[in-house]
Amino acid sequence: MRDGTQISLRARLTLYFVLVGMLTIAILSVVINVFFDRQFRQYAIREQEKQNREILTLVEKQVSPGSGWNLSTIRDIGTNALDKGILFKVTSTDGSVIWDSMEYDFHLCSLMQAEVTKVMSSRYPGVQGGFIKTDYPILSGGRDEGILEISYYGPFFFSESDFRFIETINRLLIWAPAATLAASVLAGYSVSRTFTAPIMAASRFADRISHGDFGSTISVKGGSREVDNLVSSINSLSENLASQESLRKRLTADVAHELRTPLATLQSHVEAIIDGVYEATTDNLRSCHEEICRLGKLVASLELLAGYDHDVLKLEKTRFDLQEEVTKCADLFRNDFTKKEISLALAGRPVTVYADKDKLRQVIVNLISNALKYTQDGGSVELSVDGNSTNSFIRVKDSGCGISAEDQRFVFERFYRTDNSRNRETGGAGIGLSIVKEIVRAHGGTISLESEPGRGSVFTVAIPA
């Protein structure tokens, strides 16, 4: 029964794609922000040092031995540096001040320092920043001409263009999740549709099977081994259910037939005695008794199989010689084989097995009886016993009519016969091989069949040693 609140597999896969995409972009955004911020600060520090060196180079060009300092050019350098948030002071070797940005325009310099400090403090409140001073020796022709003292905001400073670049990156990181969300929805829907389409087709087909549509198959290529295996399993299930349904109908017909024949015989005999047609002689009553015994055996066999179905088969295991037991069972059928002029041969060697002697005896008897029924007069049956360190083997080979490949799948099903026309000729209710299979299974063993129409059959029983 489906719960209306459950999310479909397609929707769930799409949701997973979205969640994974959002989680990935969130992680990447954090990593990029942290990495970018650290790298951009290092870049700003390097750029600041580069600007300081450029100012130093320009100032060094404005002094020459004997000619003094070019004050007008130094003033231009100072005003340009002020626009970049940099102050500097040039002092000669004798201690005299050649140029000082603060002395040139104290008010403008103070406003610039305050504005830069305000902007950087508001953007990076966790960073302890302020204007710092760095001294550089002024050299000209290899001679020391003075000191260049540069004052700038540190540990790093971002200009307006730097802030605009950072804001652009942040906007991209903001829009990235939206783009990722849209791409995840499209990709999730596309992938989930491709993935779930064969599963939904298989689900619809399984629903048809649940309503009794057995035997048909579907052909769906899901693009993955797991989906193909699922479809293959459902097709096998459909075919097996069709076979089981056919067996069920046949079982009903066979059970009715097995019950109808002795009951009809009993009814006709009893009615004849009641009507005075037959006398209640010993022979007439014996005939009725035989039919009653037939019914009793059928019911007993069904009860036995019912017990096996419910795993109530109890084994009383002992160690005994398997070849000796096969020989004893074969001796029980010597006269029957002689009457049909069927040769019965025994081969093999003594093999000790740990099993339920009575149950295994029933297996041997049923297999020999089956070979006797379906081997034509003048044929042959061979019994052999063998074993190794793990299993003991019983083989029953006959030269009978053989079994087709189609029928071999069902020979161990109860009431199954390969030829309905021979039911009354061969006798039995078609339960013997079903009992054999259940007893062997209870021992943890296996039974196999090799057969070809017209070339006989070989039944092989393997019992764990």
N, C-alpha and C positions, 0 to 999 in steps of 0.2 A: 504494500500500500504506500503510495507516494505521499510525502508530506509537502503541502503547498508552500511551506516556508523555506524549503530547501533551495539552495542556489544551484542553477544548472552548471554542468562541467564547463561549458563554453564561457559563461559569465565568470566563473571562478578563475579560469585560466587567464581571461582578459584582466581581471582584477589583480592577479599575481603579477602579470606583466607591468601593470601600472605601478603597483607597490615597489617592485624591483627597480623600475625606472626612476621613480621618485626617490627611493632610498639611495640609488647610485648617484643621482645628481646632487642630492643633499650632501653625501660624503665628499663628492668631488668639489662641491662649492666650498665646503669647510677647508679641505686640503688646499684648494687653489687660493682661497683667501689668505690662509696662514702662510703658505709658501710664497705667494705673490707679495704679500705685505713685507715679509722678511727680506725677500730679494730686492724689492723696490726701495726699502730703507738703505740696504747696502749700496744700491745704485746711487741713491741721493748722496750718501756719504762720499762715494768715489767722485761723483760729479762736483761736490763741494770742494774736495781736494784739488780736482782738476782746475776749477775756476781760480782757486787760490794760487796755483802754480802759474796760470795764465797771467794773473795780475802781477805776480812777482816778476815774470819775464818782461811784461810791459814796463814795469817800474825800473828794472835793471837797465833797460835800453835808454832811460831818460837821464842817466848820469854818465859822465865821462871825465877821466882825469884831466884836470886843468880847466875844464869848461863849466863844471858845476852841474846843477840840477835844472832840468827843463820843467819849471813849475807849472806852466800853462797846460802842458800835456798831462802832467801828473794830476792836475785838477780835473781834466776831462775824464781821466781813468777813474778818479774817485767818484765823480757824479754818476758815471755809468754803473759803477759797482754798487752805489747806493740804491739805484733802481732795482738791483737784484738782491737787496737785503744784506749787503756786505759793507762794512766800515773798515777803513784801514788807516794806519798811521805810519809815516816814514820818518825815521830818525837817523841822522848821520852818525858817523863814528865819534864825532866830538860831542854828541848828546843834544845837538840842536834839532828841533822839530822842523822837518821840511814840509810835511803835509799831514793834516789831521782832519778827518771827516767831521768829527764833533766840533772842532773849532771853526770849520768852514760853514756849517749850518747846524748848530746845536738843536734848534727847534725841530727841523726836518728829520734829523737823525733820531731824536727822541720819539717822535711820532712813528717813525718807521719801526723802531725797536718794539714799541708798545703794540703796534698793529700785528707785527709778525708773532710776537709772544702770545697775543690774544688768539690769533687764528690757530696756531699750532697747539696751544693748550686746550682749545675747544674741540679740535679734531682728535687729539691724542691726550686725553686727560690723565691717562695712566703713565705717561712718559714724563720723567723729570727732565724738562728741557730748559734752556736759557742760552743767552749769548756767551760764547766762549772765545778766548783769544789764542791765536797761534802765531809764534814769531818765526820769521824766515830771514836768513842772512842775505843782504843784497851784495852781489858780487859783480864786478865790472872789470874785465881784463884780468881776472884772477885776483883782484884786490878787493878787500872787504870795504864797502862803501857805507854800510849802515845796517839798520834792522827794519824789516817790514812787519808791522804788527797788524794782523787781519782779525777782525771781530765778526763772527757770524753765529747764527742760531744752530745749536747742536743738542743732542747728538746727530740729528738730521733735520733737513729743512726742505719742505715741498713748496714749489711756486704755484701760482694759479694754474698754469698749464699742466703741472703735475697733478693737481687736484681734479682738473677736468678729465684727465686720462683715467684716474682712479674711479671717478664717478661713471665713466663710460664702461669700464670693466664691471663695476657693480651692477649697472643696468643690464648688461649682458647676462650676468649671473642670476638676476631676478627673472629675466624673460626665459632663461634656459629651462627651468622647471615646467613652465607652461608649454613650451615646445616639446619637451620630453613627454609630458602628460599626453599631448595629442598624438605623438608618434607611438607611445606605448599602447594607447587605446587602439590605434589602427593596426599596429603589429600584433597585439594580443588578440584582436578579433580575427585577423587573417589567419594567424597560426592556430588559434583554438578552433576555428571553423574547419581548417584542413585536418586537424587532429581528431576532432570529435565527430566529423561527418561519418566515417566508417563505424565508429562506436555507436552512434545513434542508429545507423542502418542495422547493425547487429542487434541492438536493443529492440528495434521494431520487429526484427525477425524472431528474436527470442519470445516476444510477446505473442507472435503468431503461433509459435510452438506451444506456448502455455495454453492456447485455445484449441489445441488438437491438430494443428496443421503440421503433421509429421512428414518426413521423407523429402521435402523440398530443400534446396540449398541456396545460398547467396554467394555472389562473387564480388568481393569488395577489396580493393587494394588500398591499404591504409598508409603505405609508405614507410612502415616500421615493422620490424619482426614481431614485436609484441602484439600489435593489432592484427597482423596476418595470422598469428597463432590463435588469437581469440576467435577470429572468424572461422578458422579451420576447426577449432574445438566445438563451436556451435553447430557447424555443419555435421560434424561427426555425431554430436548429440542428437541432431534431428534424424539422421539416418539410423542411429541405434534405437531411438524411440519408435521409429517406424517399424523396425524389426521386432522390437518388443511388443508393439501393438499387434503386429501380425501373429506373433507367438501367443499372445494372450487370447486372441480370437480362436486360434487353432487349439489352444489348450482347453478352452471352454467346449469346443466341438468334440475334442478327443475324450474329455472327461465324461461328457454326456454319452458318447458312444460306448465307452468302457462300462458305464453303469447301465446303459439301456440294454445291452446284449444279455447279461446274466439275469437282469430283472424281467426281461421279456420271456426268457426261457422259464424262469421260475413261475411267472404269471400263467404261461400256457400250460405248464405241468400241473399246477395247483388247480386251475380252472377245469382241466380235463379230469382230474381226480374228483373234484366236487361234482362235476356233471356226470360222473360215472363212466366216462370214456376210458379213463385209465383206472386200474385198480391201485390201491395204496400198497404196491408190492415193494420189496426191498430194492429192486433195480430202479424203479421209478423214483423212490425216495432218495436213492443214492445219487441220481442225476440232479435232483434239487439240491442235495447237500453239496455237490461239486460246485454248483453255481454260487451257493452261499459262501463256500470257501474262497472262490475267485473274488467275490466282493470283499471278503475279509482281508485277503492279501493286498488288494488294491488300497483299502483304507489303511492297513498297517504301513504300507509303503509311503502313502501320503503323510501319515503321522510322523514317520521317520524323517522325511524331508522337511516337514514343518519344524521338527526339533532342530535339524541342522541349520535351518534359516535363522533360528533364534539363538544359535551358538550354545546349545545345551548339550552338545555331543561330548560325552565324557569318555576319555581314553584310559584304558588300563594297560599301560605299556610294560612289556617284558622283553627280554632278549631271546631270540629264537633263530633257527636256521630257515632263511627264506626259501631256499631251494627245496628243502624237505616239505615245507608247507605247500609249495606249488605242485610238487609231485603228488601229495595226498589229494589235492583238489582235482588234479587231472585224472586220478584213478576213479573219481566219482562219475566221470563222464565217459569212461572207456567203452561201455556198452553202447551209449548213444552214438559215439563216433564210429564204432564198428557197424552199427545198423546202417549208417549213411555212407559207409565205405570211405570215410575221411581218415587220412593218416594223421596221427598225433605224435609229434616229436618233442622231446625235452632236451634242452641244452643249457650249458652254463656251469657254474661251480657253487660250492657251498658259500653262502654269504650270511653273516650274522647281522640282524637288524633289530633296532630297539623301537618297537611299535606295539599297537593293540592287536594281538594275534587274531581275535575273532573278527574285528573290523577289517583287517587286511585280508583275512580269508574270504570275507564277503566281496571284497574288490576282485580277488582272483577268480572266484566263482562266477561273478557277473561278467567278467571279461571273457572267460572261457565259454560261458553260455551264449554270449553275444556272437562269438566267432562261430560256434556250432550252428546257430540259427541262420547266419547269412553266408555260410559256405556251402556251395552246391555239392551234391553227391559226387564222390570220387575226388574231392579236393584235398587240401592239406592245411593243417594248423601247426604252428611251431611256438613252443613256450621256451623262453630263455631267462636266466637269472644271472645278473652280473653286479659289480659294485666297485667303488673306489673309496678313497679316504673320506669323502663327503656325502656320497649318496649310494643307495642300493637301487637297482633297476629291475623291473619286471617288463618283459616285452611279449606281446601276444600278436603273432603274425598269422594272417589267414590268406587264402587264395580266393576269397569270396568275390562278390560283385563290385566291391569298392564304393567309395563315396565321393560325390562331386565336390569341387572347391566351395561352391555356394552352400551346400548342406553341411560341410565340415564345421562351419561356424556355430551350428545349432545342435550338433549331435549330443551335446551334454545338457541340453535343455530338457526339462521334464515333459513327457508325453510326445516328444518329437520323434518322428519316424521319417526316414528318407524316402519311403515308398508306401503311401497309404493303402495301396491295393494289396499289400502283403500283411496287413495287420493281423488278420485272423489266421493267416498261414503260418506266420512266424510266432504268433502268440505273444504274451507279455503286454505290459501297459506303457512301455516306452519310458520307464522310470529308472531302469537299471544303471545306465551310464550317468544319470544325474546323481544317484547315490554314490557311485564310484568317485565322481568328482568331489563331492562333499567330504567323503571319508579321507581322500588323499589330501584335500585342502586342510582338514583338521590336523593332519600329521605334519603340516608345513611343507608338503611335497607338491609335485606338479604332475599332470597327465597331458600327454601330447598325442596327436594323431597325424599319421602320414598315409595318404590314400589316393588312388586314382581309379576312376571307373573302369571296371573290367580287369583290374590288376591286383585286387585285394587291399587289405588295410593292415597297418601296424600301430597298435596302441602301446605307448611307453609310459610306465609309471616310475617316478623318481621319488624315493622316500629318504629323508635325511638320515645318515648313519648315526 
